[in-house]
Amino acid sequence: MQFLYHKKAGEEKIVIEGESFTHLFKSRRSDTKKVLKVRNLRDDFLYLYKAAAINRREAECVLLEKYITKSAARKPLWIAWSVVEPKVIEKTLPFLNEVGVEKIIFVYTKFSQRSFKIDAARLERIIINSCEQCGRADLMQFETVNSLKEFMQGYENFAVLDFSPKRTEEIKNPPHIWLVGCEGGFSEDEREMFKNYPVAGFESENILKSESALMALCAKILL
């Protein structure tokens, strides 16, 4: 764990309880001498706390100091991801968080199953845990739109990852938003909708799952 997330980090006193308390003060046996690194994932500050009082269920901690630790500069990347099965999203999310994806826009496209619902609160918990482990200091953003048409009305400048002889690196002045399909890709009607947008593919003879293509794209752009 690189730091502990606490929504009230920055206040003079915070109370650590629940799973965080169990992990820090029971599993790792932290005590009043241990300095705790805490973030709220809303600002660039790393806050240092020290436990002032510990009982069986919680620890009251006092703020010692704070200092700015800005994240290293990286290319901005937003992903418009056609909605796939929630368990696939949840397994893929930590990787996307670690490599630095800033925002995910979940788009219901023709081959998305409408029964799949996005639980933003659950996804945020997964991202918070990932940030604690990898050290990322800002919280990934989420948005959900109901159709490709709605997405295109809100975002005019984007590129598409699809079957194409053109490679991602061949697109001149690529936008920071990439649209990625679900299992089955895009319908012909949808392809007609974005025919005037830049489209790129991978040099692979294999058919990639949606999450595999997405992870490959993010790695190529960000790493």
C-alpha atoms as an extended CHARMM CRD file, in Angstrom:
* protein
*
       223  EXT
         1         1  MET       CA              0.0000000000        0.0000000000        0.0000000000  PROA      1               0.0000000000
         2         2  GLN       CA              1.4650000000        3.3470000000       -1.1150000000  PROA      2               0.0000000000
         3         3  PHE       CA             -1.0060000000        5.4100000000        0.9080000000  PROA      3               0.0000000000
         4         4  LEU       CA             -4.3970000000        5.1900000000        2.5940000000  PROA      4               0.0000000000
         5         5  TYR       CA             -7.4550000000        6.7960000000        1.0180000000  PROA      5               0.0000000000
         6         6  HSD       CA             -9.6680000000        8.8170000000        3.3480000000  PROA      6               0.0000000000
         7         7  LYS       CA            -12.3150000000       11.2090000000        2.0390000000  PROA      7               0.0000000000
         8         8  LYS       CA            -11.6000000000       13.6450000000        4.8980000000  PROA      8               0.0000000000
         9         9  ALA       CA             -7.8310000000       13.6800000000        4.4420000000  PROA      9               0.0000000000
        10        10  GLY       CA             -6.6410000000       17.2360000000        5.0180000000  PROA      10              0.0000000000
        11        11  GLU       CA             -8.6840000000       17.8350000000        8.1580000000  PROA      11              0.0000000000
        12        12  GLU       CA             -6.8650000000       18.2430000000       11.4680000000  PROA      12              0.0000000000
        13        13  LYS       CA             -8.3090000000       14.9810000000       12.7840000000  PROA      13              0.0000000000
        14        14  ILE       CA             -9.6310000000       11.9020000000       10.9850000000  PROA      14              0.0000000000
        15        15  VAL       CA            -10.9860000000        8.5980000000       12.2650000000  PROA      15              0.0000000000
        16        16  ILE       CA             -9.8220000000        5.3680000000       10.6190000000  PROA      16              0.0000000000
        17        17  GLU       CA            -12.2660000000        2.4980000000       10.9500000000  PROA      17              0.0000000000
        18        18  GLY       CA            -13.6500000000       -0.5090000000        9.1050000000  PROA      18              0.0000000000
        19        19  GLU       CA            -11.4560000000       -2.4100000000        6.6570000000  PROA      19              0.0000000000
        20        20  SER       CA             -8.7650000000        0.2870000000        6.7080000000  PROA      20              0.0000000000
        21        21  PHE       CA             -8.4960000000        0.0230000000       10.4940000000  PROA      21              0.0000000000
        22        22  THR       CA             -8.3130000000       -3.7620000000       10.3480000000  PROA      22              0.0000000000
        23        23  HSD       CA             -5.5950000000       -3.6800000000        7.7110000000  PROA      23              0.0000000000
        24        24  LEU       CA             -3.4350000000       -1.0130000000        9.3380000000  PROA      24              0.0000000000
        25        25  PHE       CA             -3.8470000000       -1.6160000000       13.0390000000  PROA      25              0.0000000000
        26        26  LYS       CA             -4.5620000000       -5.3320000000       13.2320000000  PROA      26              0.0000000000
        27        27  SER       CA             -2.9660000000       -6.9940000000       10.1950000000  PROA      27              0.0000000000
        28        28  ARG       CA              0.0460000000       -4.6350000000        9.9410000000  PROA      28              0.0000000000
        29        29  ARG       CA              0.0280000000       -3.7660000000       13.6550000000  PROA      29              0.0000000000
        30        30  SER       CA              0.6330000000       -0.0400000000       13.2200000000  PROA      30              0.0000000000
        31        31  ASP       CA              0.8210000000        1.9360000000       16.4640000000  PROA      31              0.0000000000
        32        32  THR       CA              0.9460000000        5.5340000000       17.6770000000  PROA      32              0.0000000000
        33        33  LYS       CA              4.5550000000        5.8670000000       16.5030000000  PROA      33              0.0000000000
        34        34  LYS       CA              3.7550000000        5.0030000000       12.9030000000  PROA      34              0.0000000000
        35        35  VAL       CA              3.3680000000        7.8920000000       10.4400000000  PROA      35              0.0000000000
        36        36  LEU       CA              0.5050000000        7.2390000000        8.0070000000  PROA      36              0.0000000000
        37        37  LYS       CA              0.4290000000        8.5390000000        4.4340000000  PROA      37              0.0000000000
        38        38  VAL       CA             -3.1130000000        9.5460000000        3.4950000000  PROA      38              0.0000000000
        39        39  ARG       CA             -4.7430000000       11.0430000000        0.3790000000  PROA      39              0.0000000000
        40        40  ASN       CA             -8.2390000000       12.2180000000       -0.4980000000  PROA      40              0.0000000000
        41        41  LEU       CA             -7.6860000000       11.7420000000       -4.2850000000  PROA      41              0.0000000000
        42        42  ARG       CA             -9.1280000000       15.2040000000       -4.9330000000  PROA      42              0.0000000000
        43        43  ASP       CA             -5.9890000000       17.3290000000       -4.6100000000  PROA      43              0.0000000000
        44        44  ASP       CA             -2.2180000000       16.9660000000       -5.0450000000  PROA      44              0.0000000000
        45        45  PHE       CA             -1.4280000000       16.7920000000       -1.3400000000  PROA      45              0.0000000000
        46        46  LEU       CA             -0.0290000000       13.8320000000        0.5420000000  PROA      46              0.0000000000
        47        47  TYR       CA             -1.0960000000       14.1620000000        4.1750000000  PROA      47              0.0000000000
        48        48  LEU       CA              0.8970000000       12.6800000000        7.0360000000  PROA      48              0.0000000000
        49        49  TYR       CA             -1.0130000000       11.5520000000       10.1130000000  PROA      49              0.0000000000
        50        50  LYS       CA             -0.1600000000        9.9380000000       13.3920000000  PROA      50              0.0000000000
        51        51  ALA       CA             -2.5190000000        7.8650000000       15.5360000000  PROA      51              0.0000000000
        52        52  ALA       CA             -3.3250000000        9.7080000000       18.7580000000  PROA      52              0.0000000000
        53        53  ALA       CA             -5.6890000000        7.1260000000       20.2190000000  PROA      53              0.0000000000
        54        54  ILE       CA             -6.4500000000        3.5250000000       19.2420000000  PROA      54              0.0000000000
        55        55  ASN       CA             -9.2560000000        1.3250000000       20.5330000000  PROA      55              0.0000000000
        56        56  ARG       CA            -10.6750000000       -2.0040000000       19.3730000000  PROA      56              0.0000000000
        57        57  ARG       CA            -12.5940000000       -0.5980000000       16.3900000000  PROA      57              0.0000000000
        58        58  GLU       CA            -11.0540000000        2.7010000000       15.3120000000  PROA      58              0.0000000000
        59        59  ALA       CA             -8.0750000000        5.0100000000       15.5000000000  PROA      59              0.0000000000
        60        60  GLU       CA             -8.2050000000        8.7720000000       15.8740000000  PROA      60              0.0000000000
        61        61  CYS       CA             -5.3670000000       10.3510000000       13.9000000000  PROA      61              0.0000000000
        62        62  VAL       CA             -3.9900000000       13.8860000000       13.9380000000  PROA      62              0.0000000000
        63        63  LEU       CA             -2.4380000000       15.7500000000       11.0080000000  PROA      63              0.0000000000
        64        64  LEU       CA              1.3250000000       16.2630000000       11.2040000000  PROA      64              0.0000000000
        65        65  GLU       CA              2.0950000000       17.9010000000        7.8610000000  PROA      65              0.0000000000
        66        66  LYS       CA              1.2530000000       17.9100000000        4.1810000000  PROA      66              0.0000000000
        67        67  TYR       CA              3.1760000000       18.3910000000        0.9730000000  PROA      67              0.0000000000
        68        68  ILE       CA              2.4360000000       18.5150000000       -2.7370000000  PROA      68              0.0000000000
        69        69  THR       CA              3.3150000000       15.4900000000       -4.8490000000  PROA      69              0.0000000000
        70        70  LYS       CA              1.9880000000       16.0380000000       -8.3600000000  PROA      70              0.0000000000
        71        71  SER       CA              1.6950000000       13.0590000000      -10.6610000000  PROA      71              0.0000000000
        72        72  ALA       CA              4.2290000000       12.7720000000      -13.4610000000  PROA      72              0.0000000000
        73        73  ALA       CA              3.0970000000       14.3220000000      -16.7470000000  PROA      73              0.0000000000
        74        74  ARG       CA              1.3870000000       11.8770000000      -19.0820000000  PROA      74              0.0000000000
        75        75  LYS       CA             -0.6220000000       11.9790000000      -22.2670000000  PROA      75              0.0000000000
        76        76  PRO       CA             -4.3290000000       12.6080000000      -21.6850000000  PROA      76              0.0000000000
        77        77  LEU       CA             -6.4180000000        9.5960000000      -22.6530000000  PROA      77              0.0000000000
        78        78  TRP       CA            -10.1590000000        9.1040000000      -22.3630000000  PROA      78              0.0000000000
        79        79  ILE       CA            -11.7490000000        5.8070000000      -23.3830000000  PROA      79              0.0000000000
        80        80  ALA       CA            -15.2920000000        5.4760000000      -24.7280000000  PROA      80              0.0000000000
        81        81  TRP       CA            -15.9040000000        1.7890000000      -24.0430000000  PROA      81              0.0000000000
        82        82  SER       CA            -18.9190000000       -0.0570000000      -25.3920000000  PROA      82              0.0000000000
        83        83  VAL       CA            -20.5670000000       -1.6580000000      -22.3840000000  PROA      83              0.0000000000
        84        84  VAL       CA            -19.4490000000       -5.2280000000      -21.7470000000  PROA      84              0.0000000000
        85        85  GLU       CA            -20.1200000000       -7.6490000000      -18.8960000000  PROA      85              0.0000000000
        86        86  PRO       CA            -19.5710000000       -5.9320000000      -15.5030000000  PROA      86              0.0000000000
        87        87  LYS       CA            -17.1410000000       -8.5850000000      -14.2450000000  PROA      87              0.0000000000
        88        88  VAL       CA            -14.9430000000       -7.9340000000      -17.3100000000  PROA      88              0.0000000000
        89        89  ILE       CA            -14.9790000000       -4.2100000000      -16.6090000000  PROA      89              0.0000000000
        90        90  GLU       CA            -14.0770000000       -4.7850000000      -12.9660000000  PROA      90              0.0000000000
        91        91  LYS       CA            -11.1140000000       -7.0180000000      -13.8160000000  PROA      91              0.0000000000
        92        92  THR       CA             -9.7950000000       -4.6000000000      -16.4550000000  PROA      92              0.0000000000
        93        93  LEU       CA            -10.2450000000       -1.4080000000      -14.4670000000  PROA      93              0.0000000000
        94        94  PRO       CA             -7.1100000000       -1.6640000000      -12.2510000000  PROA      94              0.0000000000
        95        95  PHE       CA             -4.8710000000       -1.9410000000      -15.3250000000  PROA      95              0.0000000000
        96        96  LEU       CA             -6.4840000000        1.1010000000      -16.9380000000  PROA      96              0.0000000000
        97        97  ASN       CA             -6.0440000000        2.9980000000      -13.6830000000  PROA      97              0.0000000000
        98        98  GLU       CA             -2.3790000000        2.0160000000      -13.3220000000  PROA      98              0.0000000000
        99        99  VAL       CA             -1.4110000000        3.1260000000      -16.8370000000  PROA      99              0.0000000000
       100       100  GLY       CA             -3.1310000000        6.4900000000      -16.3660000000  PROA      100             0.0000000000
       101       101  VAL       CA             -6.4470000000        6.5200000000      -18.2430000000  PROA      101             0.0000000000
       102       102  GLU       CA             -8.1540000000        9.7250000000      -17.0800000000  PROA      102             0.0000000000
       103       103  LYS       CA            -11.7870000000        8.9460000000      -17.8830000000  PROA      103             0.0000000000
       104       104  ILE       CA            -13.9850000000        6.1120000000      -19.1060000000  PROA      104             0.0000000000
       105       105  ILE       CA            -17.2250000000        6.8640000000      -20.9320000000  PROA      105             0.0000000000
       106       106  PHE       CA            -19.3930000000        3.7340000000      -20.9860000000  PROA      106             0.0000000000
       107       107  VAL       CA            -21.4340000000        3.6670000000      -24.1970000000  PROA      107             0.0000000000
       108       108  TYR       CA            -24.3480000000        1.3650000000      -24.9190000000  PROA      108             0.0000000000
       109       109  THR       CA            -23.8270000000        0.3480000000      -28.5410000000  PROA      109             0.0000000000
       110       110  LYS       CA            -25.8560000000       -2.0750000000      -30.6690000000  PROA      110             0.0000000000
       111       111  PHE       CA            -24.0380000000       -5.2030000000      -29.4790000000  PROA      111             0.0000000000
       112       112  SER       CA            -24.0370000000       -4.1780000000      -25.8120000000  PROA      112             0.0000000000
       113       113  GLN       CA            -26.5100000000       -6.0680000000      -23.6500000000  PROA      113             0.0000000000
       114       114  ARG       CA            -28.8870000000       -3.6130000000      -22.0240000000  PROA      114             0.0000000000
       115       115  SER       CA            -29.1370000000       -5.8650000000      -18.9950000000  PROA      115             0.0000000000
       116       116  PHE       CA            -25.5560000000       -4.9190000000      -18.1050000000  PROA      116             0.0000000000
       117       117  LYS       CA            -25.7360000000       -1.9950000000      -15.6810000000  PROA      117             0.0000000000
       118       118  ILE       CA            -22.8500000000        0.2140000000      -14.6130000000  PROA      118             0.0000000000
       119       119  ASP       CA            -22.4250000000        0.3810000000      -10.8360000000  PROA      119             0.0000000000
       120       120  ALA       CA            -20.3700000000        3.5750000000      -10.5550000000  PROA      120             0.0000000000
       121       121  ALA       CA            -20.0450000000        3.3180000000       -6.7620000000  PROA      121             0.0000000000
       122       122  ARG       CA            -18.5720000000       -0.1850000000       -7.0020000000  PROA      122             0.0000000000
       123       123  LEU       CA            -16.1900000000        0.8630000000       -9.7780000000  PROA      123             0.0000000000
       124       124  GLU       CA            -15.0140000000        3.8170000000       -7.6760000000  PROA      124             0.0000000000
       125       125  ARG       CA            -14.1920000000        1.4640000000       -4.7840000000  PROA      125             0.0000000000
       126       126  ILE       CA            -12.1170000000       -0.6800000000       -7.1500000000  PROA      126             0.0000000000
       127       127  ILE       CA            -10.2850000000        2.4130000000       -8.4130000000  PROA      127             0.0000000000
       128       128  ILE       CA             -9.6020000000        3.6610000000       -4.8860000000  PROA      128             0.0000000000
       129       129  ASN       CA             -8.0660000000        0.3200000000       -3.9470000000  PROA      129             0.0000000000
       130       130  SER       CA             -5.9710000000        0.3900000000       -7.1380000000  PROA      130             0.0000000000
       131       131  CYS       CA             -4.7540000000        3.9280000000       -6.3570000000  PROA      131             0.0000000000
       132       132  GLU       CA             -3.7100000000        2.8560000000       -2.8610000000  PROA      132             0.0000000000
       133       133  GLN       CA             -1.6480000000        0.0360000000       -4.3610000000  PROA      133             0.0000000000
       134       134  CYS       CA             -0.0790000000        1.7620000000       -7.3790000000  PROA      134             0.0000000000
       135       135  GLY       CA              0.2940000000        5.2720000000       -5.9320000000  PROA      135             0.0000000000
       136       136  ARG       CA             -1.8860000000        7.1530000000       -8.4230000000  PROA      136             0.0000000000
       137       137  ALA       CA             -2.9650000000       10.4290000000       -6.7900000000  PROA      137             0.0000000000
       138       138  ASP       CA             -6.0720000000       11.3390000000       -8.8220000000  PROA      138             0.0000000000
       139       139  LEU       CA             -9.3890000000        9.5640000000       -9.1890000000  PROA      139             0.0000000000
       140       140  MET       CA            -10.4680000000        8.2630000000      -12.5890000000  PROA      140             0.0000000000
       141       141  GLN       CA            -13.7330000000        9.7460000000      -13.8670000000  PROA      141             0.0000000000
       142       142  PHE       CA            -16.7520000000        7.7550000000      -15.1120000000  PROA      142             0.0000000000
       143       143  GLU       CA            -19.6760000000        8.6260000000      -17.3450000000  PROA      143             0.0000000000
       144       144  THR       CA            -22.4200000000        6.5340000000      -18.9520000000  PROA      144             0.0000000000
       145       145  VAL       CA            -24.3240000000        7.3810000000      -22.1560000000  PROA      145             0.0000000000
       146       146  ASN       CA            -27.2620000000        5.4630000000      -23.5810000000  PROA      146             0.0000000000
       147       147  SER       CA            -26.2710000000        5.2600000000      -27.2470000000  PROA      147             0.0000000000
       148       148  LEU       CA            -23.5550000000        5.9230000000      -29.7840000000  PROA      148             0.0000000000
       149       149  LYS       CA            -25.6420000000        8.8310000000      -31.0880000000  PROA      149             0.0000000000
       150       150  GLU       CA            -25.7210000000       10.4100000000      -27.6230000000  PROA      150             0.0000000000
       151       151  PHE       CA            -21.9820000000        9.9280000000      -27.2710000000  PROA      151             0.0000000000
       152       152  MET       CA            -21.3120000000       11.5910000000      -30.6300000000  PROA      152             0.0000000000
       153       153  GLN       CA            -23.5290000000       14.5300000000      -29.6980000000  PROA      153             0.0000000000
       154       154  GLY       CA            -21.4430000000       15.1380000000      -26.6020000000  PROA      154             0.0000000000
       155       155  TYR       CA            -18.0050000000       14.3920000000      -28.0310000000  PROA      155             0.0000000000
       156       156  GLU       CA            -17.1890000000       15.5920000000      -31.5220000000  PROA      156             0.0000000000
       157       157  ASN       CA            -13.4840000000       14.7520000000      -31.6660000000  PROA      157             0.0000000000
       158       158  PHE       CA            -12.5690000000       11.0880000000      -31.2330000000  PROA      158             0.0000000000
       159       159  ALA       CA            -10.8900000000        8.1560000000      -32.9500000000  PROA      159             0.0000000000
       160       160  VAL       CA            -12.1680000000        4.6040000000      -33.3000000000  PROA      160             0.0000000000
       161       161  LEU       CA            -10.4040000000        1.3100000000      -32.6480000000  PROA      161             0.0000000000
       162       162  ASP       CA            -11.8340000000       -1.1560000000      -35.1730000000  PROA      162             0.0000000000
       163       163  PHE       CA            -10.7440000000       -3.4230000000      -37.9870000000  PROA      163             0.0000000000
       164       164  SER       CA             -8.5740000000       -1.2220000000      -40.2040000000  PROA      164             0.0000000000
       165       165  PRO       CA             -5.2690000000       -1.4820000000      -42.0990000000  PROA      165             0.0000000000
       166       166  LYS       CA             -4.2660000000        1.8740000000      -40.6030000000  PROA      166             0.0000000000
       167       167  ARG       CA             -2.3060000000        1.6560000000      -37.3500000000  PROA      167             0.0000000000
       168       168  THR       CA             -2.8830000000        3.8600000000      -34.3150000000  PROA      168             0.0000000000
       169       169  GLU       CA              0.5200000000        5.5300000000      -34.7170000000  PROA      169             0.0000000000
       170       170  GLU       CA             -0.3530000000        6.5150000000      -38.3150000000  PROA      170             0.0000000000
       171       171  ILE       CA             -3.1570000000        8.8400000000      -37.2480000000  PROA      171             0.0000000000
       172       172  LYS       CA             -1.9310000000       12.4160000000      -37.4210000000  PROA      172             0.0000000000
       173       173  ASN       CA             -2.7570000000       14.6310000000      -34.4450000000  PROA      173             0.0000000000
       174       174  PRO       CA             -4.7910000000       11.8760000000      -32.7640000000  PROA      174             0.0000000000
       175       175  PRO       CA             -7.5670000000       13.0180000000      -30.4080000000  PROA      175             0.0000000000
       176       176  HSD       CA             -7.3950000000       12.1380000000      -26.7340000000  PROA      176             0.0000000000
       177       177  ILE       CA            -10.6450000000       10.1220000000      -26.8940000000  PROA      177             0.0000000000
       178       178  TRP       CA            -10.7950000000        6.6110000000      -28.3690000000  PROA      178             0.0000000000
       179       179  LEU       CA            -13.9530000000        4.6050000000      -28.9750000000  PROA      179             0.0000000000
       180       180  VAL       CA            -13.6160000000        0.8390000000      -28.4250000000  PROA      180             0.0000000000
       181       181  GLY       CA            -16.3030000000       -1.7150000000      -29.2680000000  PROA      181             0.0000000000
       182       182  CYS       CA            -17.6690000000       -4.6020000000      -27.2220000000  PROA      182             0.0000000000
       183       183  GLU       CA            -17.7020000000       -8.2780000000      -28.1980000000  PROA      183             0.0000000000
       184       184  GLY       CA            -18.7240000000       -8.3410000000      -31.8510000000  PROA      184             0.0000000000
       185       185  GLY       CA            -17.3680000000       -4.8820000000      -32.5140000000  PROA      185             0.0000000000
       186       186  PHE       CA            -19.6430000000       -2.3650000000      -34.2130000000  PROA      186             0.0000000000
       187       187  SER       CA            -22.6320000000       -2.8260000000      -36.4920000000  PROA      187             0.0000000000
       188       188  GLU       CA            -22.5260000000       -1.6130000000      -40.0770000000  PROA      188             0.0000000000
       189       189  ASP       CA            -24.9790000000        1.1610000000      -39.1900000000  PROA      189             0.0000000000
       190       190  GLU       CA            -22.6400000000        2.3390000000      -36.4410000000  PROA      190             0.0000000000
       191       191  ARG       CA            -19.6320000000        2.2020000000      -38.7450000000  PROA      191             0.0000000000
       192       192  GLU       CA            -21.5370000000        4.3880000000      -41.1620000000  PROA      192             0.0000000000
       193       193  MET       CA            -22.0480000000        6.9200000000      -38.3500000000  PROA      193             0.0000000000
       194       194  PHE       CA            -18.3410000000        7.3670000000      -37.7350000000  PROA      194             0.0000000000
       195       195  LYS       CA            -17.0600000000        6.8570000000      -41.2980000000  PROA      195             0.0000000000
       196       196  ASN       CA            -15.6580000000       10.4070000000      -41.3190000000  PROA      196             0.0000000000
       197       197  TYR       CA            -13.7020000000        9.8720000000      -38.1040000000  PROA      197             0.0000000000
       198       198  PRO       CA            -10.1710000000        8.4260000000      -37.8550000000  PROA      198             0.0000000000
       199       199  VAL       CA            -10.2530000000        4.6290000000      -37.5260000000  PROA      199             0.0000000000
       200       200  ALA       CA             -7.2920000000        2.4100000000      -36.6890000000  PROA      200             0.0000000000
       201       201  GLY       CA             -6.6350000000       -1.2590000000      -35.9820000000  PROA      201             0.0000000000
       202       202  PHE       CA             -3.9090000000       -3.6350000000      -34.8360000000  PROA      202             0.0000000000
       203       203  GLU       CA             -1.5190000000       -5.6920000000      -36.9300000000  PROA      203             0.0000000000
       204       204  SER       CA             -2.7130000000       -9.0480000000      -35.6350000000  PROA      204             0.0000000000
       205       205  GLU       CA             -4.2500000000      -12.1020000000      -37.2410000000  PROA      205             0.0000000000
       206       206  ASN       CA             -6.0300000000      -12.9680000000      -33.9860000000  PROA      206             0.0000000000
       207       207  ILE       CA             -9.4490000000      -11.7600000000      -32.9060000000  PROA      207             0.0000000000
       208       208  LEU       CA             -9.0530000000       -9.8140000000      -29.6840000000  PROA      208             0.0000000000
       209       209  LYS       CA            -11.5520000000       -9.5970000000      -26.8700000000  PROA      209             0.0000000000
       210       210  SER       CA            -12.8090000000       -6.1110000000      -26.1350000000  PROA      210             0.0000000000
       211       211  GLU       CA            -10.7160000000       -5.8230000000      -22.9610000000  PROA      211             0.0000000000
       212       212  SER       CA             -7.5890000000       -7.1800000000      -24.6960000000  PROA      212             0.0000000000
       213       213  ALA       CA             -7.8790000000       -4.6190000000      -27.4950000000  PROA      213             0.0000000000
       214       214  LEU       CA             -8.5170000000       -1.8730000000      -24.9610000000  PROA      214             0.0000000000
       215       215  MET       CA             -5.4910000000       -2.7440000000      -22.8380000000  PROA      215             0.0000000000
       216       216  ALA       CA             -3.2670000000       -2.9800000000      -25.9180000000  PROA      216             0.0000000000
       217       217  LEU       CA             -4.4380000000        0.4450000000      -27.0940000000  PROA      217             0.0000000000
       218       218  CYS       CA             -3.8120000000        2.0830000000      -23.7170000000  PROA      218             0.0000000000
       219       219  ALA       CA             -0.3590000000        0.5070000000      -23.4440000000  PROA      219             0.0000000000
       220       220  LYS       CA              0.6020000000        1.7420000000      -26.9370000000  PROA      220             0.0000000000
       221       221  ILE       CA             -0.5040000000        5.3040000000      -26.1920000000  PROA      221             0.0000000000
       222       222  LEU       CA              0.5030000000        5.7480000000      -22.5720000000  PROA      222             0.0000000000
       223       223  LEU       CA              3.5130000000        3.4990000000      -21.9230000000  PROA      223             0.0000000000
